[in-house]
Amino acid sequence: MHDPATQWKRDNASSLKELLGKWLIIIYAIIYGGFILVNIVSPSFMGIDVGSLNVAIVYGIGLIISAIILAFVYNSISTHAEELFEENSKNENGESK
């Protein structure tokens, strides 16, 4: 029999992380919606050259990079929130660091 690799405890920051995740999804959906809107309204605009690439390629790469940046933002804020909530929980229980 194998025991769990880690001990799971209550995540006091889960509601904050859920709200943050929803907002970041909305932000990304707006950015992606802009991509779709430009393709619908003015597909020829996507063919304009930007250096050796066209707007469609640059915007697509921008979508990927923005998703990665939003993931790092989510991870950073979530980690910080978990640490704060855990610290507050320890202080309320009378435990010392």
C-alpha positions in Angstrom: 0.0 0.0 0.0 1.2 3.4 -0.9 0.5 6.5 1.2 -0.1 9.9 -0.4 3.0 11.6 -1.5 1.9 14.8 0.2 -0.4 15.7 3.0 -3.4 17.6 1.7 -4.9 20.2 4.0 -7.7 22.7 3.6 -7.0 25.4 1.1 -8.0 28.7 2.7 -7.2 30.6 -0.4 -9.3 28.6 -2.7 -12.1 31.2 -3.1 -9.6 33.9 -3.9 -7.8 31.7 -6.4 -11.1 30.8 -8.0 -12.1 34.5 -8.4 -8.6 35.3 -9.7 -8.8 32.5 -12.2 -12.2 33.7 -13.5 -10.9 37.2 -14.0 -7.8 36.0 -15.8 -10.0 33.9 -18.1 -12.1 36.9 -18.8 -9.0 39.0 -19.7 -7.7 36.3 -22.0 -11.1 35.8 -23.6 -11.2 39.5 -24.4 -7.7 39.3 -26.0 -8.7 36.2 -27.9 -12.1 37.8 -28.9 -10.1 40.7 -30.4 -8.2 38.3 -32.5 -11.5 36.7 -33.7 -13.1 40.1 -34.3 -10.3 41.4 -36.4 -10.4 38.2 -38.5 -14.1 38.6 -39.0 -14.2 42.4 -39.6 -11.0 42.8 -41.6 -9.3 39.6 -42.6 -7.0 41.5 -45.0 -5.6 43.3 -42.0 -4.2 40.0 -40.7 -2.2 39.7 -43.9 -0.2 43.0 -43.4 3.5 42.3 -43.0 5.2 43.1 -39.7 8.8 42.6 -40.4 9.2 39.2 -41.9 5.9 37.9 -40.4 2.3 39.0 -40.8 -0.1 40.4 -38.2 -1.9 37.0 -37.8 1.4 35.3 -36.8 2.4 38.1 -34.5 -1.0 38.2 -32.8 -1.0 34.4 -32.5 2.4 34.4 -30.8 1.1 37.3 -28.6 -1.9 35.1 -27.6 0.5 32.3 -26.5 2.8 34.7 -24.7 -0.1 36.4 -22.9 -1.5 33.0 -21.8 1.9 32.2 -20.3 2.2 35.6 -18.6 -1.3 35.2 -17.1 -0.4 31.7 -15.9 2.7 33.1 -14.1 0.5 35.9 -12.6 -2.0 33.4 -11.4 0.7 31.2 -9.9 2.5 34.1 -8.2 -0.6 35.6 -6.7 -2.0 32.2 -5.6 1.2 31.2 -4.0 1.4 34.5 -2.1 -2.2 34.2 -1.0 -1.7 30.7 0.2 1.3 31.8 2.3 -0.7 34.7 3.8 -3.7 32.6 4.6 -1.5 29.9 6.2 0.4 32.5 8.2 -2.9 34.0 9.4 -4.2 30.5 10.3 -1.1 29.7 12.3 -1.4 33.1 14.2 -5.0 32.4 15.0 -4.2 28.9 16.3 -1.5 30.3 18.5 1.3 28.5 16.7 4.6 30.2 16.3 6.8 30.3 13.2 
